């Protein structure tokens, strides 16, 4: 009998909702069959079986929330094992989930049984299986990384996405030493007062439970604001020429039914500025500053219950028409929670635009591991001074929030100057 575990579908996933089983007890299963759908905080993912067999028992019913990664969710009877007697009860491990609202505790590698829901690859040497998560397998194929060369840091040596991200093509990712694991001591939890302790009368409010997305946003933004030394740089840009260029571009693209937005042009300008000032396209790591090869621009999209940041990969190499088409597709799938983890994780720079809501200026919280995030306000008619005379121009205020460990004031200022040049003279984006 093989235990099927709750899989980690992204490097940061700690728990998820088992939304749906696509098989039932007694069904014959082939490797590669979709057996369940898992909802993370931002996406719904299909889970495939690796081994052939018969679904012997489902321990976690569909709809169960907060299922911890590595918790036992079902059991598979392998080919050749004795058939179960009809109505015979299977032994339930003490760490298995009890159906209802009590999820199992997060298992340590020592407690967790060997995982069944992992992507198996063939070793070029002897045909032995290499256990890797489905996300790790996809990332390895995209990056040209040989799974056989990697050392897995997941449970029981499973290769996870973080191992692939940390590896160069064909080179194994370093494994954390046991000493490093033992020495990591979690900080004591912050004591939070109840509303009643802070003077809010009971019964004077309605309490909306936190879903997975809101919990994740709260945790990540708190960690970022507490641990990263933020500072903002603000600049005004005149965008009349950008608006004129956009109108001409859309006229030219009308036959292709493509409509470029102001945001699409700003994405392209941000990526171009990152190539001019590559020091701003960086991330802080304990080992050093990572300078990224491409401008992977994450764009904040508001969805029900929070926001998500789908990524325009290698935006510096894309045309405005391409950016427009890709951004519309990502935004639509983000709102229906159909994005894959690699489509909203791992960007190198973020862009958040609240101009459509009439916000004049604001500063955003950095989205780790990125070194900068650009906040864009509304374009509006304002008086400007040209020479000794007053004039009227459409002006937009932007704020670049920087991680001072990576991007200091001089680097951030040079990036803003490059961005301003591209926005105020959009023809330069074609050079």
C-alpha positions, 0 to 999 in steps of 0.5 A, spaced: 500 500 500 502 506 498 501 513 501 499 519 497 501 525 500 499 532 499 504 535 494 507 542 494 505 545 488 510 551 489 516 552 493 512 557 498 506 552 498 505 550 506 498 548 505 492 548 500 485 546 499 483 539 496 478 542 491 476 535 488 477 528 487 477 526 479 477 518 481 473 514 487 475 508 491 476 502 487 478 506 480 484 503 476 489 508 475 495 509 470 501 513 471 499 520 469 492 520 470 489 526 473 486 524 480 485 531 484 485 538 483 488 542 489 487 550 490 493 554 493 492 561 495 492 563 488 491 558 483 488 551 482 492 545 479 491 538 477 495 533 480 497 527 476 498 520 479 505 517 478 504 509 479 499 504 476 494 501 481 487 501 484 485 507 489 484 503 495 482 509 500 481 517 500 482 520 507 481 527 505 474 529 502 473 534 497 473 541 499 477 540 505 481 546 507 488 547 510 491 541 508 498 541 510 503 539 505 506 532 506 499 530 509 496 523 507 490 524 503 489 517 500 492 510 499 494 507 493 494 499 492 499 497 487 499 492 482 500 485 485 498 487 492 492 482 495 485 485 493 482 488 499 476 485 502 469 488 501 468 493 506 474 491 510 477 497 513 484 500 512 489 502 518 489 509 518 496 512 520 495 517 526 498 522 522 493 522 517 487 527 516 481 526 519 475 528 515 472 535 517 475 541 519 482 538 522 487 538 518 493 533 519 499 537 522 505 538 517 509 532 517 517 532 518 521 529 513 522 523 518 515 522 519 512 523 512 512 516 508 515 516 501 511 520 497 507 517 491 505 524 488 511 526 485 513 526 477 518 521 476 524 521 471 528 516 468 536 517 470 540 516 464 545 512 467 541 506 469 533 507 468 532 508 476 527 513 478 528 520 480 523 523 484 521 530 483 515 535 484 511 536 478 513 543 478 520 542 478 520 537 472 517 543 468 522 548 470 527 543 469 525 542 462 524 549 461 531 551 464 535 545 460 537 542 467 538 535 468 534 532 474 539 526 475 544 532 477 540 535 482 540 533 489 533 534 492 532 538 498 525 536 499 522 530 503 526 524 502 530 527 497 525 529 493 527 534 488 523 541 488 522 547 484 527 551 489 533 546 487 532 547 480 531 554 480 538 554 484 541 550 479 545 552 473 544 547 467 547 540 468 549 542 475 546 540 482 543 545 487 547 545 493 543 541 499 543 545 506 547 542 511 544 538 517 547 543 522 544 549 518 537 546 519 538 545 526 541 552 527 534 555 524 530 557 530 523 560 528 522 567 532 517 567 537 510 569 534 507 576 535 502 576 541 496 579 537 491 583 541 483 581 540 479 587 538 475 586 544 482 588 548 483 594 543 476 597 545 472 594 540 465 592 542 463 584 541 457 584 536 459 591 533 462 588 527 462 582 522 468 577 521 469 575 514 474 569 515 481 569 512 482 565 505 488 562 503 490 568 499 489 573 504 493 569 509 499 569 504 498 576 502 498 578 510 504 574 511 508 576 505 507 583 506 508 583 513 515 579 512 517 584 507 515 591 510 519 588 517 525 585 514 527 589 508 529 596 508 525 600 503 525 607 501 521 611 495 524 615 490 518 619 486 518 623 479 513 626 475 513 624 468 509 628 462 506 623 458 502 627 452 507 624 447 506 617 450 498 618 449 499 620 442 504 614 440 499 610 443 493 612 439 497 611 433 500 604 435 492 602 436 490 605 429 496 601 426 494 595 430 486 595 429 486 590 423 489 585 428 484 587 433 490 588 438 489 594 443 495 597 446 494 600 453 498 605 457 500 600 462 503 595 456 507 601 454 510 602 461 511 595 462 516 595 456 519 602 458 520 599 465 524 593 462 528 597 457 530 601 463 532 595 467 537 593 461 540 600 461 541 600 468 542 592 470 544 594 477 536 595 478 534 588 476 537 585 482 535 581 488 539 580 495 541 573 497 545 572 503 551 569 498 551 576 494 547 580 489 543 576 484 543 580 477 538 578 473 539 576 465 532 578 463 527 583 465 521 579 468 516 584 469 511 582 474 504 586 474 499 587 480 492 584 478 486 585 482 482 579 483 477 577 488 480 576 495 486 580 494 491 581 488 496 576 484 502 578 480 502 575 473 509 575 470 511 578 463 517 574 461 523 577 458 519 583 457 525 587 454 525 582 448 517 583 446 514 588 442 508 592 444 503 588 441 506 581 444 506 585 451 498 587 450 496 580 448 500 576 453 498 581 459 490 580 457 491 573 457 495 572 464 490 577 467 484 573 465 486 567 467 489 570 474 482 572 475 479 565 474 485 563 478 488 558 472 495 561 472 500 556 473 505 557 479 511 559 474 506 564 471 506 568 477 512 567 481 519 569 480 519 576 477 525 580 477 521 587 478 514 589 479 509 594 477 503 596 480 498 601 477 492 605 481 491 610 476 485 608 473 482 609 480 484 616 480 490 615 485 495 621 484 501 617 487 503 612 492 508 607 494 508 599 494 511 594 499 516 590 495 515 583 493 521 579 495 525 577 492 525 583 487 529 589 488 524 594 486 517 595 485 514 601 481 507 605 483 504 608 478 499 614 479 493 617 474 495 622 469 492 628 469 493 635 466 497 640 471 501 646 470 508 646 468 514 651 467 517 651 460 523 656 460 520 662 463 512 660 461 507 656 464 504 651 460 499 645 461 501 638 460 499 631 462 503 629 468 503 622 471 507 621 478 511 615 479 514 612 485 520 607 485 520 603 492 527 600 493 530 595 497 536 599 500 540 592 500 541 592 493 538 598 490 541 605 493 539 612 491 544 613 486 542 606 482 534 608 483 535 615 480 539 612 474 533 607 473 528 613 474 531 617 469 532 612 464 524 610 465 523 617 464 526 618 457 523 612 454 516 614 457 517 622 455 519 620 448 516 613 446 520 612 439 526 611 443 523 604 445 523 602 438 531 603 438 
